[in-house]
């Protein structure tokens, strides 16, 4: 998490750490909303929320899929399951926000696994 994301979250999402993960995801605009009507089941899409937060989360998730071992493993698992890369990246945005929300709520620092040199090879 860099200074741009930190500043954006502090300034535009002061509720972080006080709400549930679903409420924070909806507030940031990364929660999937259904487009259903009657018997028609439409695609799920993200919309609404705070655009500045969503844009900062996008860039942070893009970097995290390459450098953060936890988010990277999550992204690769979704890609291997046949999900579209943009959909997998959006899921990583939501996961990153959920992790940050839980860390602030519980007051615990990040405890990811140690990074090895093999973690930096692109495969997805």
Secondary structure, DSSP 8 states (H G I E B T S, - for coil): --HHHHHHHHHH-TTTTTS-HHHHHHHHT-S-B---BTTB----B---S-HHHHHHHHHHHHHHHHH-HHHHHHHHHHHHTT--HHHHHHHHHHHHHHHHHHHHHHT---------GGGG----
